[in-house]
Amino acid sequence: MTRHARFPDLDGASVFVTGGGSGIGAAFTDGLMAQGAKVAFVQRSDGTAFCDAMERAHGTRPLFLPCDITDTPALQAAIAQAAAQHGDIDVLVNNAANDKRHSTMEVDEAFWDWSQAINLKSYFFAAQSVLPGMRKAGRGSIVNLSSISYMMGNAGYPAYTTANGGITALTRSLAREFGPDGIRVNALAPGWVFTEKQIALWATEEGVAAHLARQCLPRMLKPDEMVEPLLFLASEASRAMTGQAMAVDGGVVVSG
């Protein structure tokens, strides 16, 4: 467990994280629990061992709800169950994604629909599910995980980058629609973060060297380095910030 800056308003907050038991999502769950948040998360794979580790680290256990996020009714039911146990969701972290590599010419309709269902559709319906509770409370924070891959114009996964661009557009539209209700919606766009999956599947020596050469900070980014940006966006520390896409990538893309 890494020590992070404290965000007192997250203590006791009801937080829902998609894909919260592995990769960057696991770092998010750990970091949020260290703040005292009540965390529920969904994923397809068994999260029991991870929950055991979190209980040893924090003295409390996250609520793990097995769920395929492409099954919208199941996702909605999981959010309802989390709200029933922890209270209406204060913070939604739309994190789950799949960046399986593919070329344009090999994509068929089934793959396209599968990719959008994971990487974009689930974000919309998770947000739709938490918004009534946030409106009732007059506050709330939704953080949508995007990626700098679409900002860079990367080839190699066009369905995924299309969804990333859609996440930014969705973020802006929801921020505009629900700002009057006190609800903030922002996107967090990591660079290449070297999770176990990334290292195992795609981190070739040549590819890593080429990417690090693009970064102002020429080192491999770790999942834990995404936690404090997430905590900032989730908390009242960013209370005047909404509709934004914040890149945390070691200095590859720039805005402004």
C-alpha positions as CSV (number, residue, x, y, z in Angstrom):
1,M,0.0,0.0,0.0
2,T,1.4,3.4,-1.0
3,R,0.8,6.5,1.1
4,H,-1.0,9.2,-0.8
5,A,-2.1,12.8,-0.1
6,R,-5.2,13.0,2.0
7,F,-8.6,14.1,0.7
8,P,-10.8,14.2,3.8
9,D,-14.1,14.5,2.0
10,L,-13.6,11.0,0.5
11,D,-13.6,9.5,4.0
12,G,-16.9,7.5,4.2
13,A,-17.8,8.3,0.5
14,S,-19.7,5.6,-1.4
15,V,-17.6,4.8,-4.5
16,F,-18.3,2.5,-7.4
17,V,-15.4,1.4,-9.6
18,T,-15.7,-0.7,-12.8
19,G,-12.8,-3.1,-13.3
20,G,-11.6,-2.3,-9.7
21,G,-9.7,-5.5,-8.9
22,S,-6.9,-5.5,-11.4
23,G,-4.4,-3.2,-13.1
24,I,-5.0,0.5,-12.7
25,G,-8.5,-0.2,-11.2
26,A,-6.9,-2.2,-8.4
27,A,-4.6,0.8,-7.6
28,F,-7.7,3.0,-7.5
29,T,-9.6,0.7,-5.1
30,D,-6.5,0.5,-2.8
31,G,-6.1,4.3,-2.9
32,L,-9.7,5.1,-2.3
33,M,-9.9,2.6,0.6
34,A,-6.8,4.3,2.1
35,Q,-8.9,7.5,2.2
36,G,-11.7,5.7,4.1
37,A,-14.0,5.4,1.2
38,K,-16.6,2.6,1.0
39,V,-15.6,1.0,-2.3
40,A,-17.7,-1.4,-4.4
41,F,-16.3,-2.8,-7.7
42,V,-17.2,-5.0,-10.5
43,Q,-15.3,-7.2,-12.9
44,R,-15.7,-10.6,-14.6
45,S,-12.8,-12.4,-13.0
46,D,-12.9,-13.5,-9.3
47,G,-11.9,-10.7,-7.0
48,T,-11.8,-12.7,-3.8
49,A,-8.0,-12.8,-3.4
50,F,-7.8,-9.1,-4.1
51,C,-10.5,-8.3,-1.5
52,D,-8.6,-10.5,1.0
53,A,-5.5,-8.3,0.4
54,M,-7.4,-5.1,0.7
55,E,-8.9,-6.3,4.0
56,R,-5.5,-7.1,5.4
57,A,-4.2,-3.7,4.3
58,H,-7.1,-1.5,5.4
59,G,-9.1,-3.5,8.0
60,T,-12.2,-3.3,5.8
61,R,-13.3,-5.2,2.8
62,P,-14.4,-3.8,-0.6
63,L,-17.7,-5.0,-2.0
64,F,-16.9,-7.2,-4.9
65,L,-19.8,-7.8,-7.3
66,P,-19.1,-10.2,-10.2
67,C,-20.4,-8.6,-13.4
68,D,-19.9,-8.5,-17.1
69,I,-20.2,-4.7,-17.8
70,T,-21.4,-5.4,-21.3
71,D,-24.6,-6.8,-19.7
72,T,-26.3,-3.5,-19.0
73,P,-29.1,-4.9,-16.7
74,A,-26.4,-6.7,-14.7
75,L,-24.3,-3.5,-14.4
76,Q,-27.4,-1.5,-13.3
77,A,-28.2,-4.2,-10.7
78,A,-24.7,-4.2,-9.3
79,I,-24.8,-0.4,-8.9
80,A,-28.2,-0.7,-7.2
81,Q,-26.8,-3.3,-4.8
82,A,-23.7,-1.2,-4.0
83,A,-26.0,1.8,-3.3
84,A,-28.2,-0.3,-1.0
85,Q,-25.2,-1.4,1.0
86,H,-23.0,1.7,1.0
87,G,-25.5,4.5,0.3
88,D,-26.2,6.3,-2.9
89,I,-23.0,6.5,-5.1
90,D,-21.0,9.7,-4.4
91,V,-18.2,8.9,-6.8
92,L,-18.4,6.8,-10.0
93,V,-15.1,5.6,-11.6
94,N,-15.7,4.3,-15.1
95,N,-12.4,2.5,-15.4
96,A,-12.9,-0.9,-17.1
97,A,-11.7,-1.1,-20.6
98,N,-10.2,-3.5,-23.2
99,D,-7.5,-2.3,-25.5
100,K,-7.1,-5.5,-27.5
101,R,-4.9,-4.8,-30.5
102,H,-6.6,-5.1,-33.9
103,S,-6.3,-3.7,-37.5
104,T,-9.1,-2.0,-39.3
105,M,-9.5,-4.7,-42.0
106,E,-9.9,-7.5,-39.5
107,V,-12.7,-5.8,-37.5
108,D,-16.2,-7.3,-38.1
109,E,-19.5,-6.0,-36.7
110,A,-19.4,-8.4,-33.7
111,F,-15.9,-7.2,-32.6
112,W,-16.9,-3.5,-33.1
113,D,-20.0,-3.9,-31.0
114,W,-18.1,-5.8,-28.3
115,S,-15.4,-3.1,-28.1
116,Q,-17.9,-0.3,-27.9
117,A,-20.0,-2.1,-25.3
118,I,-17.0,-2.5,-23.0
119,N,-15.2,0.8,-23.7
120,L,-18.1,3.3,-24.1
121,K,-21.6,1.9,-23.7
122,S,-20.9,0.7,-20.2
123,Y,-19.7,4.2,-19.2
124,F,-22.9,5.8,-20.3
125,F,-25.2,3.4,-18.5
126,A,-23.2,3.4,-15.3
127,A,-23.4,7.1,-15.3
128,Q,-27.1,7.0,-16.0
129,S,-27.6,4.7,-13.0
130,V,-25.8,6.8,-10.4
131,L,-27.2,10.2,-11.6
132,P,-30.5,10.0,-9.7
133,G,-28.8,9.5,-6.4
134,M,-26.3,12.3,-7.1
135,R,-29.1,14.7,-8.1
136,K,-30.9,13.9,-4.9
137,A,-27.7,14.7,-2.9
138,G,-27.0,17.8,-5.0
139,R,-23.4,16.7,-5.6
140,G,-21.3,13.9,-7.0
141,S,-18.3,13.2,-9.1
142,I,-18.0,10.9,-12.2
143,V,-14.5,10.2,-13.4
144,N,-14.3,8.5,-16.9
145,L,-11.0,6.8,-17.7
146,S,-10.0,7.6,-21.3
147,S,-6.5,7.3,-22.8
148,I,-4.1,9.5,-24.7
149,S,-4.1,6.9,-27.5
150,Y,-6.7,8.8,-29.5
151,M,-5.1,12.1,-28.9
152,M,-1.9,10.7,-30.4
153,G,-3.7,9.3,-33.4
154,N,-2.3,5.8,-32.6
155,A,-2.9,3.0,-35.1
156,G,-3.3,-0.6,-33.9
157,Y,-6.7,-0.4,-32.2
158,P,-9.1,1.9,-34.0
159,A,-12.3,0.6,-32.3
160,Y,-10.6,1.4,-28.9
161,T,-9.4,4.8,-29.9
162,T,-12.9,5.6,-31.3
163,A,-14.4,4.8,-27.9
164,N,-11.8,6.9,-26.1
165,G,-12.8,9.9,-28.2
166,G,-16.4,9.2,-27.4
167,I,-15.6,9.1,-23.7
168,T,-14.3,12.6,-23.8
169,A,-17.4,13.8,-25.7
170,L,-19.7,12.0,-23.3
171,T,-17.8,13.6,-20.4
172,R,-18.4,17.1,-21.8
173,S,-22.1,16.5,-22.5
174,L,-22.8,15.0,-19.1
175,A,-20.9,17.8,-17.4
176,R,-23.0,20.4,-19.2
177,E,-26.3,18.6,-18.5
178,F,-25.8,17.9,-14.9
179,G,-23.6,20.8,-13.7
180,P,-26.7,22.6,-12.5
181,D,-27.4,19.6,-10.2
182,G,-23.9,20.0,-8.6
183,I,-22.5,17.0,-10.4
184,R,-19.1,17.1,-11.9
185,V,-17.9,14.9,-14.7
186,N,-14.3,14.7,-15.8
187,A,-12.1,12.3,-17.8
188,L,-8.7,11.0,-16.7
189,A,-6.5,10.1,-19.7
190,P,-3.5,8.0,-18.7
191,G,-0.5,7.5,-21.0
192,W,1.1,4.1,-21.3
193,V,0.9,2.7,-17.8
194,F,2.8,-0.5,-17.4
195,T,0.4,-2.9,-15.7
196,E,1.1,-6.6,-15.6
197,K,-1.1,-7.1,-18.6
198,Q,0.6,-4.4,-20.7
199,I,4.0,-5.8,-19.9
200,A,2.9,-9.4,-20.7
201,L,1.1,-8.7,-23.9
202,W,2.5,-5.6,-25.6
203,A,5.6,-4.1,-24.0
204,T,8.3,-5.0,-26.5
205,E,11.7,-3.5,-25.9
206,E,11.5,-1.5,-29.1
207,G,8.0,-0.3,-28.4
208,V,8.7,0.8,-24.9
209,A,11.9,2.7,-26.0
210,A,10.0,4.5,-28.7
211,H,7.2,5.6,-26.3
212,L,9.5,6.7,-23.6
213,A,11.3,8.9,-26.1
214,R,8.0,10.8,-26.6
215,Q,7.6,11.4,-22.8
216,C,9.1,14.5,-21.1
217,L,9.6,12.2,-18.1
218,P,11.4,9.3,-19.8
219,R,10.5,6.5,-17.5
220,M,7.8,3.7,-17.3
221,L,4.6,4.9,-15.6
222,K,3.2,2.7,-12.8
223,P,-0.5,2.2,-11.9
224,D,0.0,3.8,-8.6
225,E,0.9,7.1,-10.3
226,M,-2.7,7.4,-11.5
227,V,-4.2,7.2,-8.1
228,E,-3.7,10.8,-6.8
229,P,-5.0,12.3,-10.1
230,L,-8.0,10.1,-9.6
231,L,-8.4,11.1,-6.0
232,F,-8.2,14.8,-7.0
233,L,-10.9,14.5,-9.6
234,A,-13.1,12.4,-7.2
235,S,-12.8,14.8,-4.3
236,E,-13.9,18.4,-3.5
237,A,-10.3,19.5,-4.2
238,S,-11.4,19.7,-7.9
239,R,-14.8,21.2,-7.0
240,A,-14.5,24.0,-9.7
241,M,-13.4,21.5,-12.4
242,T,-15.8,19.7,-14.7
243,G,-16.0,18.7,-18.4
244,Q,-12.2,18.4,-18.6
245,A,-9.9,15.6,-19.9
246,M,-6.8,15.5,-17.8
247,A,-3.8,13.7,-19.3
248,V,-1.4,11.9,-16.9
249,D,1.1,10.6,-19.3
250,G,4.6,11.7,-18.4
251,G,4.4,14.6,-20.9
252,V,3.4,13.1,-24.3
253,V,0.3,15.1,-25.3
254,V,-0.2,18.8,-24.4
255,S,-3.3,21.0,-24.2
256,G,-3.9,24.7,-23.9
